[in-house]
């Protein structure tokens, strides 16, 4: 599936860590719905992030299911975290080609540590969704991150639904 072009300008973000979305925050109900969806994924445990602000909420994949490559994880079995700064943005890992597509379509940017050679090209910040249509795209990206972490590459539209 081709990622649709994100409408409007990209949010402003910090150029270094902590990597923060500075404007265009996602409405709280959309953040709540995104977290509800994220924590509904089978084999996922919600917890503190091992690399982000203590207010951030992370997704940790059951170790028995975490068969993806090292570049599919931030640390341990953490493959994504929703920032607790009120922006609704999140960091996650996507397969390299998909990360490039998300950046090109305006949905994401590389984590600053990537440019320093301290992280993988798969690590991106996805901007907080501004409306229901954007939430659907962000949720698709989260599911792709989940499949990547589980060692299950996405090859068809039907697989993206899981």
Residue frames as a rotation matrix with the C-alpha (Angstrom) as fourth column:
UNK 1
0.581 0.814 0.000 0.00
0.814 -0.581 0.000 0.00
0.000 0.000 -1.000 0.00
UNK 2
-0.313 -0.630 0.711 1.28
0.580 -0.720 -0.382 3.42
0.752 0.293 0.590 -0.92
UNK 3
-0.314 0.154 -0.937 1.39
0.852 -0.390 -0.349 5.84
-0.419 -0.908 -0.009 1.98
UNK 4
0.564 0.557 0.610 -0.75
0.766 -0.628 -0.135 8.88
0.308 0.544 -0.781 1.13
UNK 5
-0.466 -0.687 0.557 0.88
0.433 -0.727 -0.533 12.29
0.771 -0.007 0.637 1.17
UNK 6
-0.166 0.356 -0.919 0.34
0.945 -0.208 -0.252 14.03
-0.281 -0.911 -0.302 4.53
UNK 7
0.369 0.412 0.833 -1.45
0.667 -0.741 0.071 17.34
0.647 0.530 -0.548 4.04
UNK 8
0.977 0.052 0.206 -0.03
-0.070 -0.838 0.541 20.59
0.201 -0.543 -0.815 5.36
UNK 9
0.207 -0.964 0.165 3.39
-0.665 -0.263 -0.699 21.51
0.717 0.035 -0.696 6.67
UNK 10
0.018 -0.315 -0.949 5.38
0.518 0.815 -0.261 19.18
0.855 -0.486 0.178 8.86
UNK 11
0.958 0.231 -0.167 5.34
0.251 -0.406 0.879 19.99
0.135 -0.884 -0.447 12.58
UNK 12
0.277 -0.888 0.368 8.39
-0.677 -0.452 -0.581 21.72
0.682 -0.088 -0.726 14.01
UNK 13
0.904 -0.077 -0.421 10.61
0.303 0.810 0.502 19.35
0.302 -0.581 0.755 15.96
UNK 14
0.664 -0.746 0.049 13.80
-0.501 -0.395 0.770 19.53
-0.555 -0.536 -0.636 17.97
UNK 15
0.572 -0.488 -0.659 16.98
-0.675 0.177 -0.717 18.72
0.467 0.854 -0.228 16.02
UNK 16
-0.580 -0.788 -0.208 18.55
-0.437 0.516 -0.736 16.67
0.688 -0.336 -0.644 18.82
UNK 17
-0.053 0.538 -0.841 17.50
0.615 0.681 0.396 14.49
0.786 -0.497 -0.367 21.71
UNK 18
-0.447 0.710 0.545 15.13
0.312 0.694 -0.648 14.68
-0.838 -0.120 -0.532 23.35
UNK 19
-0.976 0.138 0.170 13.40
0.150 -0.142 0.978 14.48
0.159 0.980 0.118 19.98
UNK 20
-0.468 0.805 -0.363 10.13
0.458 -0.131 -0.879 16.35
-0.756 -0.578 -0.307 20.46
UNK 21
-0.299 0.523 0.798 7.28
0.821 -0.286 0.494 17.52
0.487 0.803 -0.343 18.22
UNK 22
-0.885 -0.247 -0.395 6.86
0.432 -0.751 -0.498 21.20
-0.174 -0.612 0.772 19.10
UNK 23
-0.592 0.726 -0.350 3.58
-0.663 -0.686 -0.300 22.17
-0.458 0.054 0.887 17.43
UNK 24
-0.197 0.662 -0.723 0.47
-0.816 0.297 0.495 20.70
0.543 0.688 0.482 15.75
UNK 25
-0.835 -0.151 0.530 -0.34
-0.475 0.684 -0.554 18.41
-0.279 -0.713 -0.643 18.70
UNK 26
-0.668 0.636 -0.386 -2.79
0.188 0.646 0.739 15.58
0.720 0.421 -0.551 18.22
UNK 27
0.027 0.754 0.657 -6.11
-0.772 -0.402 0.493 16.15
0.635 -0.520 0.571 20.01
UNK 28
-0.566 -0.311 0.763 -6.21
-0.800 0.431 -0.418 14.19
-0.199 -0.847 -0.493 23.27
UNK 29
0.440 0.762 0.476 -9.10
-0.581 0.645 -0.496 11.93
-0.685 -0.059 0.726 22.17
UNK 30
0.793 -0.215 -0.570 -7.02
-0.453 0.418 -0.787 10.82
0.408 0.882 0.234 19.16
UNK 31
-0.325 -0.935 0.145 -4.02
-0.777 0.177 -0.604 10.18
0.539 -0.309 -0.784 21.39
UNK 32
-0.261 0.318 0.912 -6.21
-0.779 0.488 -0.393 8.10
-0.570 -0.813 0.120 23.69
UNK 33
0.797 0.604 0.002 -7.63
-0.463 0.613 -0.640 6.11
-0.388 0.510 0.768 20.78
UNK 34
0.396 -0.741 -0.543 -4.17
-0.610 0.230 -0.758 5.53
0.687 0.631 -0.361 19.30
UNK 35
-0.566 -0.629 0.533 -2.93
-0.812 0.313 -0.493 4.19
0.143 -0.712 -0.688 22.64
UNK 36
0.181 0.717 0.673 -6.00
-0.670 0.591 -0.448 1.97
-0.720 -0.370 0.588 22.97
UNK 37
0.893 0.133 -0.429 -5.31
-0.436 0.488 -0.756 0.52
0.108 0.863 0.494 19.52
UNK 38
0.042 -0.981 -0.188 -1.59
-0.734 0.097 -0.672 0.12
0.678 0.166 -0.716 20.19
UNK 39
-0.591 -0.294 0.751 -2.16
-0.788 0.408 -0.461 -1.81
-0.171 -0.864 -0.473 23.40
UNK 40
0.490 0.822 0.291 -4.68
-0.673 0.568 -0.473 -4.13
-0.554 0.036 0.831 21.70
UNK 41
0.238 -0.464 -0.853 -1.97
-0.820 0.374 -0.433 -5.79
0.520 0.803 -0.292 19.61
UNK 42
0.973 0.162 -0.166 -1.50
-0.069 0.887 0.457 -9.46
0.221 -0.433 0.874 20.55
UNK 43
0.498 -0.812 -0.303 1.64
0.827 0.550 -0.115 -10.23
0.260 -0.193 0.946 22.53
UNK 44
-0.187 -0.520 0.834 2.29
0.210 -0.850 -0.483 -6.59
0.960 0.085 0.268 23.42
UNK 45
0.198 0.158 -0.967 2.91
0.980 -0.020 0.197 -5.36
0.012 -0.987 -0.159 26.94
UNK 46
0.584 0.031 0.811 2.55
0.140 -0.988 -0.062 -1.66
0.800 0.150 -0.581 27.74
UNK 47
0.524 -0.440 -0.729 5.22
0.836 0.106 0.538 -0.18
-0.159 -0.892 0.423 29.98
UNK 48
0.639 -0.403 -0.655 7.83
-0.147 -0.900 0.411 2.49
-0.755 -0.166 -0.634 30.47
UNK 49
0.914 -0.398 -0.085 10.15
-0.083 0.022 -0.996 3.28
0.398 0.917 -0.013 27.65
UNK 50
0.590 -0.784 -0.192 13.77
0.713 0.395 0.579 2.27
-0.378 -0.479 0.792 28.02
UNK 51
-0.418 -0.804 0.422 14.94
0.908 -0.355 0.223 5.22
-0.029 0.476 0.879 25.92
UNK 52
-0.204 0.434 0.877 12.36
0.388 -0.787 0.480 8.01
0.899 0.438 -0.008 26.14
UNK 53
-0.561 0.129 0.818 11.06
-0.610 -0.733 -0.302 10.51
0.560 -0.668 0.489 28.67
UNK 54
-0.990 0.139 0.031 9.54
0.075 0.698 -0.712 8.74
-0.121 -0.703 -0.701 31.71
UNK 55
-0.303 0.935 -0.185 6.11
-0.514 -0.324 -0.795 10.12
-0.803 -0.145 0.578 30.72
UNK 56
-0.302 0.137 -0.944 6.24
-0.925 0.200 0.324 8.18
0.233 0.970 0.066 27.44
UNK 57
0.314 0.487 0.815 4.38
-0.571 0.783 -0.248 4.88
-0.758 -0.387 0.524 27.14
UNK 58
-0.492 -0.676 -0.549 6.08
-0.857 0.263 0.443 2.04
-0.155 0.688 -0.709 25.31
UNK 59
0.780 0.602 -0.167 5.10
-0.625 0.753 -0.203 -1.13
0.004 0.263 0.965 23.53
UNK 60
-0.399 -0.863 0.311 7.21
-0.850 0.475 0.227 -4.17
-0.344 -0.174 -0.923 24.41
UNK 61
0.311 0.471 -0.825 6.75
-0.772 0.632 0.069 -7.29
0.554 0.615 0.560 22.33
UNK 62
0.846 0.019 0.533 6.70
-0.362 0.754 0.548 -10.64
-0.392 -0.657 0.644 24.13
UNK 63
-0.087 -0.992 -0.093 10.28
-0.792 0.012 0.610 -11.98
-0.604 0.127 -0.787 23.82
UNK 64
-0.306 0.011 0.952 9.01
0.258 0.963 0.072 -15.22
-0.917 0.268 -0.297 22.27
UNK 65
0.628 0.630 0.458 7.42
0.643 -0.088 -0.761 -13.17
-0.439 0.772 -0.461 19.46
UNK 66
0.733 -0.384 -0.561 10.24
-0.394 -0.913 0.109 -10.63
-0.554 0.141 -0.821 19.06
UNK 67
0.319 -0.577 0.752 11.96
0.566 0.752 0.337 -12.39
-0.760 0.319 0.566 16.16
UNK 68
0.966 0.032 0.255 12.53
0.226 -0.582 -0.781 -9.35
0.123 0.812 -0.570 13.97
UNK 69
0.144 -0.977 0.157 15.98
0.685 -0.016 -0.728 -7.92
0.714 0.212 0.667 13.27
UNK 70
-0.346 -0.383 -0.857 17.77
0.909 -0.364 -0.204 -5.74
-0.233 -0.849 0.474 15.85
UNK 71
-0.988 -0.102 0.118 16.85
0.136 -0.931 0.338 -2.66
0.075 0.349 0.934 13.77
UNK 72
-0.229 0.973 0.037 13.16
0.308 0.037 0.951 -3.37
0.923 0.229 -0.308 14.50
UNK 73
0.543 0.370 -0.754 13.60
0.797 0.054 0.601 -2.34
0.263 -0.927 -0.266 18.16
UNK 74
0.661 -0.290 0.692 14.61
-0.325 -0.942 -0.084 0.78
0.676 -0.169 -0.717 20.06
UNK 75
-0.498 -0.734 0.463 15.94
-0.806 0.195 -0.559 -1.17
0.320 -0.651 -0.688 23.04
UNK 76
-0.693 0.242 0.679 15.20
-0.270 0.786 -0.556 -4.69
-0.669 -0.569 -0.479 24.24
UNK 77
-0.627 0.557 0.545 11.82
0.768 0.560 0.311 -5.64
-0.132 0.613 -0.779 22.78
UNK 78
0.062 0.598 -0.799 10.52
0.270 -0.781 -0.564 -2.04
-0.961 -0.180 -0.210 22.69
UNK 79
-0.444 -0.190 0.875 9.47
0.876 0.112 0.469 -1.33
-0.188 0.975 0.117 19.11
UNK 80
-0.186 0.416 0.890 7.45
0.402 -0.794 0.455 1.86
0.896 0.443 -0.019 19.64
UNK 81
-0.481 0.176 -0.859 6.63
0.837 -0.201 -0.510 4.49
-0.262 -0.964 -0.051 22.23
UNK 82
0.331 0.686 0.648 3.99
0.679 -0.650 0.341 7.20
0.656 0.327 -0.681 22.38
UNK 83
-0.656 -0.703 0.274 5.44
0.360 -0.611 -0.705 10.42
0.663 -0.363 0.654 23.72
UNK 84
0.030 0.635 -0.772 4.09
0.996 0.044 0.075 11.74
0.082 -0.771 -0.631 27.00
UNK 85
-0.821 -0.457 -0.342 4.73
0.483 -0.876 0.010 15.38
-0.304 -0.157 0.940 26.10
UNK 86
-0.067 0.905 -0.419 1.18
0.124 -0.410 -0.904 15.99
-0.990 -0.113 -0.085 24.85
UNK 87
-0.490 -0.192 -0.851 2.11
-0.721 -0.459 0.519 16.05
-0.490 0.867 0.086 21.14
UNK 88
0.618 0.711 0.335 0.75
-0.425 0.662 -0.617 12.61
-0.661 0.239 0.711 20.27
UNK 89
0.361 -0.585 -0.726 3.92
-0.840 0.134 -0.526 11.85
0.405 0.800 -0.443 18.31
UNK 90
0.825 -0.114 0.553 5.67
-0.234 0.823 0.518 8.53
-0.514 -0.557 0.652 18.60
UNK 91
-0.213 -0.889 -0.405 8.94
-0.966 0.131 0.221 6.86
-0.143 0.438 -0.887 17.80
UNK 92
0.674 0.339 0.657 8.86
-0.257 0.941 -0.222 3.48
-0.693 -0.019 0.721 16.13
UNK 93
-0.545 -0.838 0.008 10.90
-0.384 0.258 0.887 1.26
-0.745 0.480 -0.462 13.85
UNK 94
0.683 0.713 -0.156 9.79
-0.435 0.226 -0.871 0.51
-0.586 0.663 0.465 10.29
UNK 95
0.411 -0.551 0.726 11.39
0.754 0.653 0.069 -1.65
-0.512 0.519 0.684 7.61
UNK 96
-0.493 -0.759 -0.426 13.99
0.446 -0.641 0.625 0.53
-0.747 0.118 0.654 5.81
UNK 97
-0.824 0.204 0.529 11.99
0.474 -0.264 0.840 1.05
0.311 0.943 0.120 2.60
UNK 98
0.203 0.977 -0.071 8.81
0.835 -0.135 0.534 1.82
0.512 -0.167 -0.843 4.53
UNK 99
0.185 -0.232 -0.955 10.63
0.731 -0.617 0.292 4.30
-0.657 -0.752 0.055 6.78
UNK 100
-0.846 -0.532 -0.027 11.87
0.349 -0.593 0.726 6.08
-0.402 0.605 0.688 3.65
UNK 101
-0.494 0.748 0.442 8.34
0.594 -0.081 0.801 6.16
0.635 0.658 -0.404 2.22
UNK 102
0.415 0.662 -0.624 6.89
0.908 -0.257 0.331 7.56
0.059 -0.704 -0.708 5.48
UNK 103
-0.233 -0.578 -0.782 9.53
0.517 -0.754 0.404 10.31
-0.823 -0.310 0.475 5.51
UNK 104
-0.941 -0.186 0.282 8.97
0.332 -0.367 0.869 11.14
-0.058 0.911 0.407 1.82
UNK 105
-0.242 0.942 0.231 5.18
0.665 -0.012 0.746 11.32
0.706 0.334 -0.624 2.28
UNK 106
-0.364 0.007 0.931 5.53
-0.305 -0.946 -0.112 13.79
0.880 -0.325 0.346 5.19
UNK 107
0.682 0.704 -0.197 4.42
-0.100 0.357 0.929 11.47
0.724 -0.614 0.314 8.03
UNK 108
0.860 -0.437 -0.263 7.77
0.457 0.430 0.779 10.96
-0.228 -0.790 0.569 9.71
UNK 109
0.602 -0.795 0.075 11.35
-0.615 -0.521 -0.591 12.06
0.509 0.310 -0.803 10.13
UNK 110
0.170 -0.642 -0.747 14.47
0.330 0.752 -0.571 10.21
0.929 -0.149 0.340 11.14
UNK 111
0.897 -0.031 -0.441 15.43
0.434 -0.123 0.892 10.13
-0.082 -0.992 -0.097 14.79
UNK 112
0.795 -0.606 0.023 18.40
-0.589 -0.781 -0.207 12.54
0.143 0.151 -0.978 15.31
UNK 113
0.275 -0.742 0.611 20.64
-0.488 0.440 0.754 9.70
-0.828 -0.506 -0.241 16.53
UNK 114
0.731 0.024 0.682 20.49
0.493 0.673 -0.552 8.18
-0.472 0.740 0.480 13.04
UNK 115
0.885 -0.392 0.251 22.51
-0.049 -0.614 -0.788 11.07
0.463 0.685 -0.563 11.57
UNK 116
0.397 -0.754 0.523 25.08
-0.916 -0.291 0.276 10.58
-0.056 -0.589 -0.806 14.33
UNK 117
-0.164 -0.434 -0.886 25.50
-0.543 0.790 -0.287 6.91
0.824 0.434 -0.365 13.43
UNK 118
-0.890 -0.164 0.425 24.06
-0.456 0.314 -0.833 5.87
0.003 -0.935 -0.354 16.79
UNK 119
-0.135 0.902 0.410 20.77
-0.332 0.348 -0.877 4.47
-0.933 -0.255 0.253 15.53
UNK 120
-0.571 0.000 0.821 19.21
0.603 0.679 0.419 2.61
-0.558 0.734 -0.388 12.64
UNK 121
-0.972 0.219 -0.089 17.64
-0.213 -0.651 0.729 4.18
0.102 0.727 0.679 9.54
UNK 122
-0.462 0.824 -0.326 14.50
0.523 0.551 0.651 2.34
0.716 0.131 -0.686 10.60
UNK 123
-0.348 0.283 -0.894 13.98
0.885 -0.216 -0.413 4.61
-0.310 -0.935 -0.175 13.63
UNK 124
-0.604 0.232 0.762 11.53
0.355 -0.778 0.518 7.41
0.714 0.583 0.388 12.88
UNK 125
-0.765 0.543 -0.346 9.32
0.137 -0.387 -0.912 9.87
-0.629 -0.745 0.222 14.68
UNK 126
-0.500 0.738 0.453 5.78
0.726 0.071 0.685 9.72
0.473 0.671 -0.571 13.34
UNK 127
-0.898 0.153 0.413 3.88
-0.254 -0.946 -0.201 12.96
0.360 -0.286 0.888 13.87
UNK 128
-0.734 0.678 0.046 0.77
0.171 0.251 -0.953 13.03
-0.657 -0.691 -0.300 16.05
UNK 129
-0.592 0.572 0.568 -2.46
0.769 0.189 0.610 12.58
0.242 0.798 -0.552 14.06
UNK 130
-0.977 0.208 -0.040 -4.58
-0.195 -0.957 -0.217 15.72
-0.084 -0.204 0.975 13.64
UNK 131
-0.074 0.991 -0.108 -7.82
-0.988 -0.087 -0.124 13.96
-0.133 0.098 0.986 12.65
UNK 132
0.461 0.389 0.798 -9.40
-0.414 0.889 -0.194 10.58
-0.785 -0.240 0.571 12.09
UNK 133
0.976 -0.135 -0.168 -7.93
-0.112 0.349 -0.930 10.13
0.185 0.927 0.326 8.61
UNK 134
0.137 -0.983 0.125 -4.43
-0.735 -0.186 -0.653 10.80
0.665 -0.003 -0.747 9.92
UNK 135
0.042 -0.058 0.997 -5.06
-0.881 0.469 0.065 8.43
-0.472 -0.881 -0.031 12.83
UNK 136
0.898 0.343 0.275 -5.79
-0.179 0.856 -0.485 5.65
-0.401 0.387 0.830 10.31
UNK 137
0.671 -0.719 -0.183 -2.44
-0.205 0.057 -0.977 6.21
0.713 0.693 -0.109 8.57
UNK 138
-0.129 -0.729 0.673 -0.51
-0.925 -0.156 -0.347 6.38
0.357 -0.667 -0.654 11.86
UNK 139
0.364 0.341 0.867 -2.23
-0.685 0.729 0.000 3.19
-0.632 -0.594 0.499 13.05
UNK 140
0.989 -0.062 -0.135 -1.20
-0.064 0.643 -0.763 1.46
0.134 0.763 0.632 9.79
UNK 141
0.239 -0.969 0.067 2.41
-0.485 -0.179 -0.856 2.48
0.841 0.172 -0.512 10.47
UNK 142
-0.072 -0.207 0.976 2.23
-0.985 0.171 -0.037 1.17
-0.160 -0.963 -0.216 14.04
UNK 143
0.761 0.413 0.500 0.94
-0.349 0.911 -0.222 -2.18
-0.547 -0.006 0.837 12.77
UNK 144
0.796 -0.555 -0.241 3.79
-0.093 0.281 -0.955 -2.34
0.597 0.783 0.172 10.25
UNK 145
-0.087 -0.828 0.554 6.25
-0.841 -0.238 -0.487 -1.67
0.535 -0.508 -0.675 13.08
UNK 146
0.248 0.300 0.921 4.63
-0.816 0.577 0.032 -4.48
-0.522 -0.760 0.387 15.08
UNK 147
0.987 0.136 0.086 4.94
-0.062 0.816 -0.575 -6.92
-0.149 0.562 0.814 12.19
UNK 148
0.446 -0.895 -0.023 8.56
-0.374 -0.162 -0.913 -5.86
0.813 0.416 -0.407 11.61
UNK 149
-0.158 -0.479 0.864 9.36
-0.982 -0.019 -0.190 -6.51
0.108 -0.878 -0.467 15.27
UNK 150
0.411 0.418 0.810 7.70
-0.545 0.825 -0.149 -9.91
-0.731 -0.380 0.567 14.99
UNK 151
-0.604 -0.769 0.207 9.83
-0.262 0.437 0.861 -10.85
-0.752 0.466 -0.465 11.99
UNK 152
-0.057 0.686 0.725 6.84
0.771 0.491 -0.405 -10.82
-0.634 0.536 -0.557 9.66
UNK 153
-0.906 -0.313 -0.284 7.47
0.086 -0.794 0.602 -8.53
-0.414 0.521 0.746 6.68
UNK 154
0.107 0.972 -0.211 4.40
-0.002 -0.212 -0.977 -6.90
-0.994 0.105 -0.020 5.20
UNK 155
-0.864 -0.460 0.206 3.89
0.166 0.126 0.978 -7.80
-0.476 0.879 -0.032 1.57
UNK 156
-0.580 0.725 0.372 0.16
0.603 0.074 0.795 -7.41
0.548 0.685 -0.480 0.90
UNK 157
-0.435 0.539 0.721 -2.71
-0.493 -0.813 0.311 -5.11
0.753 -0.220 0.619 1.78
UNK 158
0.591 0.703 -0.395 -4.37
-0.083 0.539 0.838 -7.90
0.802 -0.463 0.377 3.78
UNK 159
0.070 -0.652 -0.755 -1.25
0.854 0.430 -0.293 -8.32
0.516 -0.624 0.587 5.93
UNK 160
-0.755 -0.347 0.556 -1.27
0.099 -0.899 -0.426 -4.60
0.648 -0.266 0.714 6.77
UNK 161
0.188 0.927 0.324 -4.64
-0.408 -0.226 0.884 -5.13
0.893 -0.298 0.336 8.48
UNK 162
0.695 0.024 -0.718 -2.96
0.516 0.680 0.521 -7.19
0.501 -0.733 0.461 11.22
